[in-house]
Structure formats: structure tokens, C-alpha cells
């Protein structure tokens, strides 16, 4: 018996419906993966920033240890141009010599003035003593005119002594004030010179940890810093991560942050060796979204991921790019 035309049409419709619903059913049961971009990072690291040395607010990078080089503690990593600060040190040294010479010259001059004032006081004291002897002669033994002259001479000698003492006081006060001011000027010149010399030392950054040197990136252009770049003070230009405590740092867009939770399992793949994967868990999620200038206006949350380094079977180095894959959270 041949099937009717209506039965064939119904069978075709039923078959097409099955073909359409099966994929949809699979997409509902298998949660979608959330892909994040991250990199291998170190829990402990040393950062190198442009120091505040001298009066300049920008310094040129004169030399850097090649990126990826394994630095050892005490080894120079970054050296900035020192020419401007060297010129400043020469000027400060000349200023210190000038202030020191002025202090010595003024001190000799003031000491001479004080000695002269003390001599005048001593001389006037002798004049007063001599006048006092003449004035003590009773009027009965000398003429009245001579007696009056002696009294006037005593009064005049005492006046000169008072002036001499006042001059000595002023000389001593001037000596103390001038020497104090010169000492302040000298101390200031010494302090400025010491700061400049320390600034010279600060323009050469050395490693405190053993680890690979990683260059920093410009905040606006996202390009790595290099020799010849003039960088503003406070900018981070390089880091040395410790190799014994590694983690993965990734960034999740603010629209996807709700799809992550702590202790959530993730799969990790290195961009350099995408055929090898290893596992990890979300250890931290940032509390505040941040803007990455080079990525546009979107806001991003920082995500920390712990992993078993031994299970990765890969020689991991901080700075390696990592692709993080996680599964959509199920409703609980």
C-alpha cells in the first residue's frame, strides 16, 4: 500500500522539527565558556619607577638590562641620564665653597671688630679709673675750677665707657647673628649637595630580587618602555617578579564579572604553547572596576587565579600570555 501524500508531508515536517530542536537542546544543557586574557604573574615582585631626584620631573632612560635577563640581587637594572643632575652638583659644590669662604672671611672680620670693641672698653675703663682718682681729690686742696674740671672729666670718661660697652654689645650681637646666618646658609648648601649626590645614586636602580626583567608599558600608548624614552617621575618602567610564587592575573569585563565566583575551576592555555593546558581556580576577584586606557572606555575587574605549577609541565616565566577558559555558572 502506497503512503498517502498527506502522510509524507507530515513525516517531513516532523523530521525537520527534530533536526532544529536537537542543537537548541544541546546549547541549553552545555554551559558556554567565558574566555579571559591574562598573563603569568608573581605574587612577590620588585617594581622600578622613575625616581624623584633633583629638580627635574622627567628623566631619560640611558640604559636598561635586556628584557628577559635573569637579574641577580645588587645588579644594575635601569640607569637614567645623569647629566642634568651632574651639572647641578657642580653648581652646588661651587656654592658650598663660596659660602664656606664667606663664613671664614666674615668670621675673621667680626672677630676683629669684637676684639677692637673689647680693647676700647678696657681703655675707657682705665680712663674712668684715672678720672675717678682726680675727682676724688677734695675741693679744699685744689682750686674750685680744677675740682669742677675733674668732675666733668669723670662724667665724660663714664659716658665714653658706656658707649664703648654698647659698641661691644652690638659687635657681639652682630657676630652671633651673622655667624648663625652663615651657618644656616652653609648647612643649606651642604643639604642640597647631599640630596643631589643621593639623587645621582637614585638614578641607578638595582635589583633586590633574583628574577627576569620585564619592561613596563606606557599608560597611554601601551608600548613598552625602552632606552632613550623620557619618562615622568613615578612611572613604573620595569619589574622583577620572583619565580617561586606564581599566579595568573586576568581581566574580566564588567558585564561578565557576575559569571565568575571564587574557587571556580578554569582551564589555562599559554599562547606560546596552546596545545598544552593545565587547571586552576579563581582565587580573587577585584572589588572595584578599573579603566584600561589602551582597551577603550570599558571597565575591567582584576581576577587572580591559582594553579599547580608542577602539574603544568611547562617552564613558566612571568609575563607569558595566558588564555583562561571557564564555564558558565549554573543557577543554584
HELIX and SHEET records of a PDB file:
HELIX    1   1 UNK A    5  UNK A   29  1                                  25    
HELIX    2   2 UNK A   83  UNK A  135  1                                  53    
HELIX    3   3 UNK A  139  UNK A  141  5                                   3    
HELIX    4   4 UNK A  144  UNK A  202  1                                  59    
HELIX    5   5 UNK A  257  UNK A  259  5                                   3    
HELIX    6   6 UNK A  293  UNK A  295  5                                   3    
HELIX    7   7 UNK A  309  UNK A  312  1                                   4    
SHEET    1   A 7 UNK A 290  UNK A 291  0                                        
SHEET    2   A 7 UNK A 299  UNK A 307 -1                                        
SHEET    3   A 7 UNK A 246  UNK A 253 -1                                        
SHEET    4   A 7 UNK A  33  UNK A  42 -1                                        
SHEET    5   A 7 UNK A 321  UNK A 327 -1                                        
SHEET    6   A 7 UNK A 265  UNK A 270 -1                                        
SHEET    7   A 7 UNK A 277  UNK A 285 -1                                        
SHEET    1   B 4 UNK A  45  UNK A  49  0                                        
SHEET    2   B 4 UNK A 236  UNK A 241 -1                                        
SHEET    3   B 4 UNK A 211  UNK A 215 -1                                        
SHEET    4   B 4 UNK A  70  UNK A  71 -1                                        
SHEET    1   C 4 UNK A 204  UNK A 206  0                                        
SHEET    2   C 4 UNK A  76  UNK A  80 -1                                        
SHEET    3   C 4 UNK A  58  UNK A  64 -1                                        
SHEET    4   C 4 UNK A 230  UNK A 232 -1                                        
END                                                                             
